[in-house]
Amino acid sequence: MADKDQDGKLELSIRILGNELIAIKMEVNDFKMKWLVVGIGALVGLGYAVSSFGPGLMNTFGGM
């Protein structure tokens, strides 16, 4: 009987540990996704700025 209790506790401990690892992985993925979105937004904004102001700046500074 003691062995069954120990096996049950071990199985429960493994499940809890597995759930914690999954939760940590999800948090890391959320963090990566937020920075991915920020990075894409920055690239789009930079592209817009260059396409909008680039030609004018080239004319202003003589097309160095």
DSSP file (Angstrom, degrees, kcal/mol; ACC not computed):
  #  RESIDUE AA STRUCTURE BP1 BP2  ACC     N-H-->O    O-->H-N    N-H-->O    O-->H-N    TCO  KAPPA ALPHA  PHI   PSI    X-CA   Y-CA   Z-CA
    1    1 A M     >        0   0    0      0, 0.0     4,-1.8     0, 0.0     5,-0.2   0.000 360.0 360.0 360.0 -38.6    0.0    0.0    0.0
    2    2 A A  H  >  +     0   0    0      1,-0.2     4,-2.3     2,-0.2     5,-0.2   0.865 360.0  55.5 -63.7 -36.0    2.8    2.4    0.8
    3    3 A D  H  > S+     0   0    0      1,-0.2     4,-2.6     2,-0.2    -1,-0.2   0.895 105.7  51.2 -65.1 -38.9    4.3    1.9   -2.7
    4    4 A K  H  > S+     0   0    0      2,-0.2     4,-2.4     1,-0.2    -1,-0.2   0.903 110.4  49.3 -64.4 -40.4    1.0    2.9   -4.3
    5    5 A D  H  X S+     0   0    0     -4,-1.8     4,-2.3     2,-0.2    -2,-0.2   0.917 112.2  47.7 -63.9 -43.0    0.9    6.1   -2.3
    6    6 A Q  H  X S+     0   0    0     -4,-2.3     4,-2.4     2,-0.2    -2,-0.2   0.910 112.1  49.6 -64.6 -42.3    4.5    6.9   -3.2
    7    7 A D  H  X S+     0   0    0     -4,-2.6     4,-2.6     1,-0.2    -2,-0.2   0.902 111.2  49.9 -63.5 -41.1    3.9    6.2   -6.9
    8    8 A G  H  X S+     0   0    0     -4,-2.4     4,-2.3     2,-0.2    -2,-0.2   0.902 111.6  47.8 -64.1 -41.7    0.8    8.4   -6.8
    9    9 A K  H  X S+     0   0    0     -4,-2.3     4,-2.5     2,-0.2    -2,-0.2   0.894 112.4  49.5 -66.0 -40.1    2.7   11.3   -5.1
   10   10 A L  H  X S+     0   0    0     -4,-2.4     4,-2.4     2,-0.2    -2,-0.2   0.923 111.5  48.5 -65.1 -44.1    5.5   10.9   -7.6
   11   11 A E  H  X S+     0   0    0     -4,-2.6     4,-2.3     1,-0.2    -2,-0.2   0.910 112.9  48.2 -62.3 -42.6    3.1   11.0  -10.5
   12   12 A L  H  X S+     0   0    0     -4,-2.3     4,-2.6     2,-0.2    -2,-0.2   0.904 110.9  51.0 -64.4 -41.9    1.3   14.1   -9.1
   13   13 A S  H  X S+     0   0    0     -4,-2.5     4,-2.6     1,-0.2    -2,-0.2   0.905 110.1  49.4 -62.4 -41.9    4.7   15.8   -8.5
   14   14 A I  H  X S+     0   0    0     -4,-2.4     4,-2.6     2,-0.2    -1,-0.2   0.906 111.3  49.6 -64.8 -41.6    5.7   15.1  -12.1
   15   15 A R  H  X S+     0   0    0     -4,-2.3     4,-2.6     2,-0.2    -2,-0.2   0.928 111.8  47.9 -62.4 -44.6    2.4   16.5  -13.4
   16   16 A I  H  X S+     0   0    0     -4,-2.6     4,-2.2     2,-0.2    -2,-0.2   0.929 113.1  48.2 -62.1 -45.3    2.7   19.6  -11.3
   17   17 A L  H  X S+     0   0    0     -4,-2.6     4,-2.3     1,-0.2    -1,-0.2   0.912 111.4  50.6 -61.7 -42.9    6.3   20.1  -12.5
   18   18 A G  H  X S+     0   0    0     -4,-2.6     4,-2.2     1,-0.2    -2,-0.2   0.909 109.8  49.9 -61.4 -43.0    5.2   19.6  -16.1
   19   19 A N  H  X S+     0   0    0     -4,-2.6     4,-2.2     1,-0.2    -1,-0.2   0.882 110.1  51.0 -64.0 -38.4    2.4   22.2  -15.7
   20   20 A E  H  X S+     0   0    0     -4,-2.2     4,-2.3     2,-0.2    -2,-0.2   0.908 109.9  49.5 -65.5 -41.6    4.9   24.7  -14.2
   21   21 A L  H  X S+     0   0    0     -4,-2.3     4,-2.4     1,-0.2    -2,-0.2   0.894 110.3  50.5 -65.0 -39.3    7.3   24.2  -17.1
   22   22 A I  H  X S+     0   0    0     -4,-2.2     4,-2.2     2,-0.2    -1,-0.2   0.909 109.9  50.7 -63.9 -41.4    4.5   24.7  -19.6
   23   23 A A  H  X S+     0   0    0     -4,-2.2     4,-2.0     2,-0.2    -2,-0.2   0.904 110.9  48.4 -63.3 -41.7    3.4   27.9  -17.9
   24   24 A I  H  X S+     0   0    0     -4,-2.3     4,-2.2     1,-0.2    -2,-0.2   0.918 110.7  51.1 -64.6 -42.8    7.0   29.2  -18.0
   25   25 A K  H  X S+     0   0    0     -4,-2.4     4,-2.4     1,-0.2    -2,-0.2   0.887 108.9  51.3 -62.1 -39.0    7.3   28.3  -21.6
   26   26 A M  H  X S+     0   0    0     -4,-2.2     4,-2.4     2,-0.2    -1,-0.2   0.896 108.9  50.9 -65.9 -39.4    4.0   30.2  -22.4
   27   27 A E  H  X S+     0   0    0     -4,-2.0     4,-2.2     2,-0.2    -2,-0.2   0.908 110.9  48.5 -64.0 -41.7    5.3   33.3  -20.6
   28   28 A V  H  X S+     0   0    0     -4,-2.2     4,-2.5     2,-0.2    -2,-0.2   0.914 111.5  49.8 -64.1 -42.8    8.6   33.2  -22.6
   29   29 A N  H  X S+     0   0    0     -4,-2.4     4,-2.4     1,-0.2    -2,-0.2   0.890 110.1  50.6 -64.0 -39.1    6.6   32.8  -25.8
   30   30 A D  H  X S+     0   0    0     -4,-2.4     4,-2.3     2,-0.2    -1,-0.2   0.909 110.6  49.8 -62.8 -41.9    4.3   35.7  -24.9
   31   31 A F  H  X S+     0   0    0     -4,-2.2     4,-2.0     2,-0.2    -2,-0.2   0.923 111.9  47.5 -62.8 -45.1    7.4   37.8  -24.2
   32   32 A K  H  X S+     0   0    0     -4,-2.5     4,-2.2     1,-0.2    -2,-0.2   0.903 110.9  52.0 -63.1 -40.7    9.0   36.9  -27.5
   33   33 A M  H  X S+     0   0    0     -4,-2.4     4,-2.4     2,-0.2    -2,-0.2   0.906 107.7  51.6 -64.7 -41.1    5.7   37.7  -29.3
   34   34 A K  H  X S+     0   0    0     -4,-2.3     4,-2.2     1,-0.2    -1,-0.2   0.926 112.9  44.8 -61.0 -44.4    5.5   41.1  -27.7
   35   35 A W  H  X S+     0   0    0     -4,-2.0     4,-2.5     2,-0.2    -1,-0.2   0.826 110.2  55.4 -71.4 -30.4    9.0   42.0  -28.8
   36   36 A L  H  X S+     0   0    0     -4,-2.2     4,-2.5     2,-0.2    -2,-0.2   0.934 109.9  46.1 -63.7 -45.5    8.4   40.6  -32.3
   37   37 A V  H  X S+     0   0    0     -4,-2.4     4,-2.4     2,-0.2    -2,-0.2   0.905 113.2  49.5 -63.9 -42.1    5.4   42.9  -32.7
   38   38 A V  H  X S+     0   0    0     -4,-2.2     4,-2.3     2,-0.2    -1,-0.2   0.916 111.9  49.3 -62.8 -42.9    7.3   45.8  -31.4
   39   39 A G  H  X S+     0   0    0     -4,-2.5     4,-2.3     2,-0.2    -2,-0.2   0.910 111.4  47.6 -63.9 -43.8   10.2   45.1  -33.8
   40   40 A I  H  X S+     0   0    0     -4,-2.5     4,-2.6     1,-0.2    -1,-0.2   0.914 111.8  51.2 -64.3 -42.1    7.9   44.8  -36.8
   41   41 A G  H  X S+     0   0    0     -4,-2.4     4,-2.6     1,-0.2    -2,-0.2   0.896 109.4  50.4 -60.9 -40.4    6.2   48.0  -35.8
   42   42 A A  H  X S+     0   0    0     -4,-2.3     4,-2.6     2,-0.2    -1,-0.2   0.909 110.8  48.8 -65.1 -41.6    9.5   49.7  -35.6
   43   43 A L  H  X S+     0   0    0     -4,-2.3     4,-2.5     2,-0.2    -2,-0.2   0.909 112.0  48.4 -64.4 -41.9   10.6   48.5  -39.0
   44   44 A V  H  X S+     0   0    0     -4,-2.6     4,-2.4     2,-0.2    -2,-0.2   0.931 113.1  48.2 -63.7 -44.7    7.3   49.6  -40.5
   45   45 A G  H  X S+     0   0    0     -4,-2.6     4,-2.5     2,-0.2    -2,-0.2   0.902 112.2  48.6 -62.1 -42.0    7.7   53.0  -38.9
   46   46 A L  H  X S+     0   0    0     -4,-2.6     4,-2.5     2,-0.2     5,-0.2   0.906 111.0  50.7 -64.7 -41.9   11.2   53.4  -40.1
   47   47 A G  H  X S+     0   0    0     -4,-2.5     4,-2.4     2,-0.2    -2,-0.2   0.903 111.2  48.5 -61.8 -41.4   10.3   52.3  -43.6
   48   48 A Y  H  X S+     0   0    0     -4,-2.4     4,-2.3     2,-0.2     5,-0.2   0.924 111.6  49.4 -64.1 -44.7    7.5   54.9  -43.6
   49   49 A A  H  X>S+     0   0    0     -4,-2.5     4,-3.0     2,-0.2     5,-0.5   0.920 113.0  46.5 -62.9 -43.9    9.8   57.7  -42.3
   50   50 A V  H  X5S+     0   0    0     -4,-2.5     4,-1.9     1,-0.2    -1,-0.2   0.922 114.8  46.3 -65.5 -44.0   12.5   56.9  -44.9
   51   51 A S  H  <5S+     0   0    0     -4,-2.4    -1,-0.2    -5,-0.2    -2,-0.2   0.834 119.5  41.5 -69.6 -29.9   10.0   56.7  -47.8
   52   52 A S  H  <5S+     0   0    0     -4,-2.3     4,-0.3    -5,-0.2    -2,-0.2   0.919 130.9  20.7 -81.1 -46.3    8.3   60.0  -46.6
   53   53 A F  H  X5S+     0   0    0     -4,-3.0     4,-2.4    -5,-0.2     5,-0.2   0.624 103.5  83.4-102.4 -15.7   11.2   62.1  -45.7
   54   54 A G  H  X<S+     0   0    0     -4,-1.9     4,-2.4    -5,-0.5     5,-0.2   0.937  91.9  45.9 -57.6 -53.8   14.1   60.5  -47.6
   55   55 A P  H  > S+     0   0    0      0, 0.0     4,-2.0     0, 0.0    -1,-0.2   0.902 114.3  49.2 -60.0 -40.5   13.6   62.2  -51.0
   56   56 A G  H  > S+     0   0    0     -4,-0.3     4,-2.3     1,-0.2    -2,-0.2   0.904 111.6  48.7 -64.0 -41.5   13.2   65.6  -49.4
   57   57 A L  H  X S+     0   0    0     -4,-2.4     4,-2.4     2,-0.2     6,-0.3   0.883 108.4  54.5 -66.6 -37.3   16.3   65.2  -47.3
   58   58 A M  H  <>S+     0   0    0     -4,-2.4     5,-2.3    -5,-0.2     4,-0.3   0.905 111.6  44.7 -63.2 -40.5   18.2   64.0  -50.4
   59   59 A N  H ><5S+     0   0    0     -4,-2.0     3,-0.7     3,-0.2    -2,-0.2   0.882 112.2  52.7 -68.9 -37.7   17.2   67.2  -52.2
   60   60 A T  H 3<5S+     0   0    0     -4,-2.3    -2,-0.2     1,-0.2    -1,-0.2   0.910 115.8  38.1 -64.7 -43.2   18.0   69.4  -49.2
   61   61 A F  T ><5S-     0   0    0     -4,-2.4     3,-0.7    -5,-0.1    -1,-0.2   0.286 116.4-107.8 -96.5  10.5   21.5   68.0  -48.7
   62   62 A G  T < 5 -     0   0    0     -3,-0.7    -3,-0.2    -4,-0.3    -4,-0.1   0.655  57.1 -76.9  79.1  15.7   22.3   67.8  -52.4
   63   63 A G  T 3 <       0   0    0     -5,-2.3    -1,-0.2    -6,-0.3    -5,-0.1   0.776 360.0 360.0  66.8  27.0   22.2   64.0  -52.7
   64   64 A M    <         0   0    0     -3,-0.7    -1,-0.2    -6,-0.2    -2,-0.1   0.555 360.0 360.0 -13.5 360.0   25.6   63.6  -51.1
